[in-house]
Amino acid sequence: MPSRSVVKLLLVFSLFSAPIATFAETAWLSDVLWVSIRSEPSSSGRVLKVIQSGTRMEVLEAPDGSSYSRVRTDAGLEGWIPRRYLASEQTSALKIANIEAEKNQLQNQIEDLEKKYSDLLTDKGDVNGEILTLRTDNAELTKELNRIRAISSDAIDLDARIQEVSEENANLKNENDVLKAENQSLREYNDNQWLLAGGGLIILGIILGVILPRVAGKKRRDSWS
């Protein structure tokens, strides 16, 4: 139960202080625990609802000479509340809560940024590893390409050599064919010579067979005579 001096101070404050709000002005319930919203601008009015400190509301009416203001909460409830419990700014507790919420939000954002930064570093490491792998693969492919080019060069030289050998072989085959033809001609000539010689011998034998008996008979007749 507040002392009389405190009550008097509150009454004096309410009498000499100007209304803190005009119509449609936003206000907050000050640093008190619970305050009743009443149906009439007096303590005898019916309690519509008990609200907690820090509740946001809209001041609809602040009659001169009255210690009550008509308000409407964000939920749409309208009623009367002692003006001394209204403040034009958020309560300290609500400000602290909002600051804590903002702090937590910023902390979450910082953590998200740190995670993203860490992920970027990891991705950077992965990318660097991929680049190194690609460079290694590129070097190996370059070596393989050079080897294939060398093989291709050797293959071209080998193909040219094969062509040359093929031409030489063709020439040798032609020469062989010529030699075979000459050999065949020579054989035929020899065969003909042998035939001629044989025929000559036969003719010579016939001649001798005819002449020799005659010569022998003549000699005998000459010896007899």
C-alpha beads as a LAMMPS data file, in Angstrom:
LAMMPS data file: protein, C-alpha beads

225 atoms
224 bonds

1 atom types
1 bond types

-500.0 500.0 xlo xhi
-500.0 500.0 ylo yhi
-500.0 500.0 zlo zhi

Masses

1 110.0

Atoms # bond

1 1 1 0.000 0.000 0.000
2 1 1 1.721 3.280 -1.081
3 1 1 2.235 5.938 1.555
4 1 1 0.243 9.172 1.528
5 1 1 3.251 11.226 0.394
6 1 1 3.645 9.073 -2.659
7 1 1 -0.070 9.347 -3.452
8 1 1 0.114 13.124 -3.122
9 1 1 3.103 13.311 -5.427
10 1 1 1.297 11.243 -8.020
11 1 1 -1.779 13.448 -7.797
12 1 1 0.299 16.614 -8.117
13 1 1 2.145 15.116 -11.094
14 1 1 -1.119 14.160 -12.776
15 1 1 -2.637 17.613 -12.216
16 1 1 0.273 19.721 -13.425
17 1 1 1.587 17.532 -16.230
18 1 1 0.157 18.055 -19.708
19 1 1 -1.387 15.099 -21.551
20 1 1 1.358 12.984 -23.067
21 1 1 -0.585 11.917 -26.136
22 1 1 -3.001 13.144 -28.732
23 1 1 -5.425 11.142 -30.751
24 1 1 -3.963 8.135 -32.601
25 1 1 -0.626 8.472 -30.835
26 1 1 1.297 5.324 -30.034
27 1 1 2.137 4.651 -26.393
28 1 1 3.497 1.836 -24.267
29 1 1 2.583 0.669 -20.825
30 1 1 5.263 1.889 -18.430
31 1 1 7.421 -0.151 -16.083
32 1 1 4.673 -1.629 -13.969
33 1 1 3.844 -5.264 -13.772
34 1 1 0.136 -5.374 -14.591
35 1 1 -2.487 -2.699 -15.324
36 1 1 -6.226 -3.062 -15.815
37 1 1 -8.049 -1.714 -18.859
38 1 1 -11.451 -0.495 -17.677
39 1 1 -14.712 0.248 -19.391
40 1 1 -14.926 3.748 -17.858
41 1 1 -12.301 6.400 -16.997
42 1 1 -12.357 5.608 -13.284
43 1 1 -11.201 2.981 -10.891
44 1 1 -14.790 1.852 -10.485
45 1 1 -15.090 0.930 -14.174
46 1 1 -15.399 -2.697 -15.149
47 1 1 -12.081 -4.421 -15.808
48 1 1 -11.955 -5.495 -19.436
49 1 1 -8.490 -6.996 -19.365
50 1 1 -5.266 -6.909 -17.390
51 1 1 -2.241 -6.135 -19.555
52 1 1 1.463 -6.407 -18.898
53 1 1 4.048 -3.654 -18.938
54 1 1 5.598 -2.982 -22.319
55 1 1 2.323 -3.574 -24.144
56 1 1 2.001 -1.422 -27.260
57 1 1 -1.251 0.499 -27.721
58 1 1 -2.801 3.467 -29.504
59 1 1 -4.094 6.502 -27.579
60 1 1 -7.505 7.386 -28.922
61 1 1 -8.535 10.043 -26.433
62 1 1 -6.902 12.008 -23.574
63 1 1 -9.523 14.322 -22.060
64 1 1 -8.307 17.391 -20.160
65 1 1 -8.937 17.189 -16.450
66 1 1 -9.033 13.402 -16.495
67 1 1 -6.300 11.109 -15.274
68 1 1 -7.400 8.422 -17.741
69 1 1 -6.785 7.946 -21.462
70 1 1 -8.818 5.877 -23.872
71 1 1 -6.588 3.393 -25.670
72 1 1 -6.781 0.539 -28.138
73 1 1 -4.401 -2.395 -28.067
74 1 1 -2.955 -4.076 -31.130
75 1 1 -5.503 -6.854 -30.541
76 1 1 -8.338 -4.310 -31.025
77 1 1 -9.411 -4.021 -27.360
78 1 1 -10.531 -0.482 -26.411
79 1 1 -10.809 0.852 -22.883
80 1 1 -9.539 3.312 -20.298
81 1 1 -6.230 3.209 -18.487
82 1 1 -4.584 5.560 -15.958
83 1 1 -2.514 8.073 -17.915
84 1 1 0.385 7.874 -15.496
85 1 1 1.053 4.343 -16.658
86 1 1 1.521 5.424 -20.261
87 1 1 4.883 6.341 -21.744
88 1 1 5.760 7.823 -25.114
89 1 1 8.667 5.437 -25.430
90 1 1 9.170 1.778 -24.877
91 1 1 9.930 0.693 -21.356
92 1 1 13.485 -0.023 -20.329
93 1 1 12.738 -3.698 -19.998
94 1 1 11.220 -3.765 -23.477
95 1 1 14.151 -1.798 -24.893
96 1 1 16.544 -4.255 -23.286
97 1 1 14.540 -7.161 -24.667
98 1 1 14.563 -5.604 -28.131
99 1 1 18.278 -4.940 -27.880
100 1 1 18.839 -8.508 -26.779
101 1 1 16.760 -9.725 -29.704
102 1 1 18.706 -7.527 -32.110
103 1 1 21.918 -8.699 -30.506
104 1 1 20.899 -12.328 -30.954
105 1 1 19.897 -11.617 -34.536
106 1 1 23.221 -9.937 -35.237
107 1 1 25.024 -12.791 -33.534
108 1 1 23.169 -15.253 -35.743
109 1 1 24.092 -13.187 -38.791
110 1 1 27.725 -13.126 -37.662
111 1 1 27.675 -16.895 -37.197
112 1 1 26.107 -17.313 -40.640
113 1 1 28.765 -15.064 -42.169
114 1 1 31.511 -16.955 -40.359
115 1 1 30.077 -20.246 -41.624
116 1 1 29.863 -18.873 -45.159
117 1 1 33.434 -17.611 -44.870
118 1 1 34.553 -21.013 -43.635
119 1 1 32.655 -22.689 -46.484
120 1 1 34.308 -20.292 -48.938
121 1 1 37.724 -21.192 -47.552
122 1 1 36.857 -24.871 -47.884
123 1 1 35.566 -24.331 -51.409
124 1 1 38.704 -22.350 -52.201
125 1 1 40.823 -25.246 -50.977
126 1 1 38.767 -27.660 -53.064
127 1 1 39.080 -25.397 -56.100
128 1 1 42.838 -25.102 -55.589
129 1 1 43.035 -28.887 -55.358
130 1 1 40.993 -29.242 -58.541
131 1 1 43.215 -26.693 -60.298
132 1 1 46.323 -28.606 -59.221
133 1 1 44.760 -31.854 -60.430
134 1 1 43.832 -30.265 -63.750
135 1 1 47.346 -28.910 -64.149
136 1 1 48.780 -32.368 -63.471
137 1 1 46.346 -33.943 -65.908
138 1 1 47.205 -31.282 -68.474
139 1 1 50.927 -32.007 -68.093
140 1 1 50.317 -35.742 -68.489
141 1 1 48.124 -35.163 -71.526
142 1 1 50.802 -32.923 -73.028
143 1 1 53.394 -35.676 -72.563
144 1 1 51.040 -38.230 -74.068
145 1 1 50.314 -35.913 -77.013
146 1 1 54.024 -35.417 -77.635
147 1 1 54.535 -39.195 -77.482
148 1 1 51.706 -39.755 -79.943
149 1 1 53.145 -37.091 -82.233
150 1 1 56.542 -38.803 -82.075
151 1 1 54.915 -42.158 -82.839
152 1 1 52.979 -40.578 -85.670
153 1 1 56.179 -39.090 -87.058
154 1 1 57.869 -42.505 -86.855
155 1 1 54.818 -44.067 -88.440
156 1 1 54.998 -41.595 -91.317
157 1 1 58.678 -42.367 -91.800
158 1 1 57.920 -46.081 -91.594
159 1 1 55.144 -45.730 -94.140
160 1 1 57.507 -43.906 -96.497
161 1 1 60.104 -46.653 -96.013
162 1 1 57.481 -49.317 -96.649
163 1 1 56.526 -47.496 -99.833
164 1 1 60.136 -47.408 -100.933
165 1 1 60.604 -51.113 -100.157
166 1 1 57.384 -51.886 -102.024
167 1 1 58.674 -50.022 -105.060
168 1 1 62.024 -51.785 -104.816
169 1 1 60.252 -55.124 -104.494
170 1 1 58.152 -54.337 -107.554
171 1 1 61.283 -53.455 -109.492
172 1 1 62.977 -56.665 -108.364
173 1 1 59.899 -58.643 -109.350
174 1 1 59.964 -57.076 -112.794
175 1 1 63.651 -57.852 -113.137
176 1 1 62.980 -61.410 -111.953
177 1 1 60.241 -61.783 -114.526
178 1 1 62.618 -60.525 -117.218
179 1 1 65.302 -62.969 -116.060
180 1 1 62.789 -65.805 -116.031
181 1 1 61.753 -64.925 -119.548
182 1 1 65.386 -64.770 -120.698
183 1 1 66.108 -68.048 -118.935
184 1 1 63.125 -69.653 -120.593
185 1 1 64.269 -68.364 -123.958
186 1 1 67.758 -69.645 -123.302
187 1 1 66.408 -73.056 -122.348
188 1 1 64.315 -73.189 -125.467
189 1 1 67.348 -72.191 -127.539
190 1 1 69.488 -74.868 -125.907
191 1 1 66.765 -77.408 -126.462
192 1 1 66.626 -76.428 -130.094
193 1 1 70.404 -76.659 -130.396
194 1 1 70.340 -80.117 -128.864
195 1 1 67.609 -81.128 -131.241
196 1 1 69.583 -79.777 -134.176
197 1 1 72.717 -81.490 -132.958
198 1 1 70.875 -84.757 -132.484
199 1 1 69.279 -84.474 -135.887
200 1 1 72.677 -83.728 -137.415
201 1 1 74.153 -86.743 -135.778
202 1 1 71.340 -88.909 -137.054
203 1 1 71.786 -87.596 -140.587
204 1 1 75.529 -88.001 -140.277
205 1 1 75.018 -91.568 -139.120
206 1 1 72.750 -92.292 -142.049
207 1 1 75.220 -90.802 -144.439
208 1 1 78.024 -92.735 -142.888
209 1 1 75.916 -95.881 -142.963
210 1 1 75.356 -95.408 -146.642
211 1 1 78.807 -94.303 -147.688
212 1 1 81.017 -96.493 -145.556
213 1 1 79.711 -99.816 -146.900
214 1 1 80.226 -98.590 -150.410
215 1 1 83.742 -97.470 -149.643
216 1 1 84.477 -100.777 -147.952
217 1 1 83.069 -102.791 -150.911
218 1 1 85.095 -100.812 -153.443
219 1 1 88.262 -101.458 -151.498
220 1 1 87.530 -105.149 -151.466
221 1 1 86.977 -105.228 -155.229
222 1 1 90.178 -103.343 -155.808
223 1 1 92.060 -105.854 -153.674
224 1 1 90.598 -108.776 -155.532
225 1 1 91.490 -107.423 -158.896

Bonds

1 1 1 2
2 1 2 3
3 1 3 4
4 1 4 5
5 1 5 6
6 1 6 7
7 1 7 8
8 1 8 9
9 1 9 10
10 1 10 11
11 1 11 12
12 1 12 13
13 1 13 14
14 1 14 15
15 1 15 16
16 1 16 17
17 1 17 18
18 1 18 19
19 1 19 20
20 1 20 21
21 1 21 22
22 1 22 23
23 1 23 24
24 1 24 25
25 1 25 26
26 1 26 27
27 1 27 28
28 1 28 29
29 1 29 30
30 1 30 31
31 1 31 32
32 1 32 33
33 1 33 34
34 1 34 35
35 1 35 36
36 1 36 37
37 1 37 38
38 1 38 39
39 1 39 40
40 1 40 41
41 1 41 42
42 1 42 43
43 1 43 44
44 1 44 45
45 1 45 46
46 1 46 47
47 1 47 48
48 1 48 49
49 1 49 50
50 1 50 51
51 1 51 52
52 1 52 53
53 1 53 54
54 1 54 55
55 1 55 56
56 1 56 57
57 1 57 58
58 1 58 59
59 1 59 60
60 1 60 61
61 1 61 62
62 1 62 63
63 1 63 64
64 1 64 65
65 1 65 66
66 1 66 67
67 1 67 68
68 1 68 69
69 1 69 70
70 1 70 71
71 1 71 72
72 1 72 73
73 1 73 74
74 1 74 75
75 1 75 76
76 1 76 77
77 1 77 78
78 1 78 79
79 1 79 80
80 1 80 81
81 1 81 82
82 1 82 83
83 1 83 84
84 1 84 85
85 1 85 86
86 1 86 87
87 1 87 88
88 1 88 89
89 1 89 90
90 1 90 91
91 1 91 92
92 1 92 93
93 1 93 94
94 1 94 95
95 1 95 96
96 1 96 97
97 1 97 98
98 1 98 99
99 1 99 100
100 1 100 101
101 1 101 102
102 1 102 103
103 1 103 104
104 1 104 105
105 1 105 106
106 1 106 107
107 1 107 108
108 1 108 109
109 1 109 110
110 1 110 111
111 1 111 112
112 1 112 113
113 1 113 114
114 1 114 115
115 1 115 116
116 1 116 117
117 1 117 118
118 1 118 119
119 1 119 120
120 1 120 121
121 1 121 122
122 1 122 123
123 1 123 124
124 1 124 125
125 1 125 126
126 1 126 127
127 1 127 128
128 1 128 129
129 1 129 130
130 1 130 131
131 1 131 132
132 1 132 133
133 1 133 134
134 1 134 135
135 1 135 136
136 1 136 137
137 1 137 138
138 1 138 139
139 1 139 140
140 1 140 141
141 1 141 142
142 1 142 143
143 1 143 144
144 1 144 145
145 1 145 146
146 1 146 147
147 1 147 148
148 1 148 149
149 1 149 150
150 1 150 151
151 1 151 152
152 1 152 153
153 1 153 154
154 1 154 155
155 1 155 156
156 1 156 157
157 1 157 158
158 1 158 159
159 1 159 160
160 1 160 161
161 1 161 162
162 1 162 163
163 1 163 164
164 1 164 165
165 1 165 166
166 1 166 167
167 1 167 168
168 1 168 169
169 1 169 170
170 1 170 171
171 1 171 172
172 1 172 173
173 1 173 174
174 1 174 175
175 1 175 176
176 1 176 177
177 1 177 178
178 1 178 179
179 1 179 180
180 1 180 181
181 1 181 182
182 1 182 183
183 1 183 184
184 1 184 185
185 1 185 186
186 1 186 187
187 1 187 188
188 1 188 189
189 1 189 190
190 1 190 191
191 1 191 192
192 1 192 193
193 1 193 194
194 1 194 195
195 1 195 196
196 1 196 197
197 1 197 198
198 1 198 199
199 1 199 200
200 1 200 201
201 1 201 202
202 1 202 203
203 1 203 204
204 1 204 205
205 1 205 206
206 1 206 207
207 1 207 208
208 1 208 209
209 1 209 210
210 1 210 211
211 1 211 212
212 1 212 213
213 1 213 214
214 1 214 215
215 1 215 216
216 1 216 217
217 1 217 218
218 1 218 219
219 1 219 220
220 1 220 221
221 1 221 222
222 1 222 223
223 1 223 224
224 1 224 225
